[in-house]
Amino acid sequence: MEIEVLKSKIHRVTVTDCDLNYIGSITIDESLLDAANMVPGEKVQVVNINNGERLETYIIKGKKGSGEITLNGPAARKVQKGDKVIIISYARMNLNDAKTYNPTLVFPNNDNLLA
């Protein structure tokens, strides 16, 4: 049996932009991706702290060290620039591995940068 568990989380980052006229996804600063053990194209859940919205999309790599968090396409309707969000990825693994797995948790500063 496999279960889905928390793999990585970028906690309480600020949305820097919303681009409705894009085909979809979330653009995330490459430094945050590396720190969170996330990769471009990976499916993520985005939880909006300001309004309770939850959505799923995939990652696009943003400029390293930029602090960029941009919701693109339809996801741009679920957030506003300045909203705080949590970005979560999950992994499937067998129950025994899940019991000892330690997820990667990243807590950026108020500028979406690593301390």
Number of C-alpha atoms within 10 A of each C-alpha: 7 12 13 13 18 16 19 22 25 23 19 20 26 23 23 20 18 23 18 14 10 13 10 18 23 28 23 27 20 21 20 27 22 11 17 22 17 23 15 15 13 13 17 21 17 24 21 22 15 12 13 10 13 16 13 15 18 17 19 20 19 20 12 15 13 16 24 25 25 24 28 21 16 18 23 20 12 16 25 18 15 14 16 19 24 18 23 20 23 17 13 14 15 12 14 11 12 18 10 8 13 12 17 15 16 19 18 18 14 13 13 24 17 14 8
